[in-house]
Amino acid sequence: LTVLQELLHTTMMEGLRDHVGRTVEVLVEGPSRRGVGQLSGRTDTNYVLNFTGGGADQIGRIARVRVESAARHSLLGVYVEASR
């Protein structure tokens, strides 16, 4: 079980790191649990992305977000613009 969990963690981290530096579209779900002033959403690959910028009017919409870093189970980014 430990070997399987380590493989899962390694594979997930590779997938998360592949997004760093990209601008992705995110379905904005609501306020982030990570911090005040952040929003949270999901990428088209179903990764959680917490980001700064944008406003509450983005909830329920698609936003373009630049991914700045990968955390253990999510991505961190900065709002770029509303998706067209």
ABEGO torsion letter per residue (X at the ends): XAAAAAAAAAAAAAAAAAABGBBBBBBBAEBBAABBGBBBBBBAAGBBBBBBEEBAAABGBBBBBBBABBBAABBBBBBABBBX
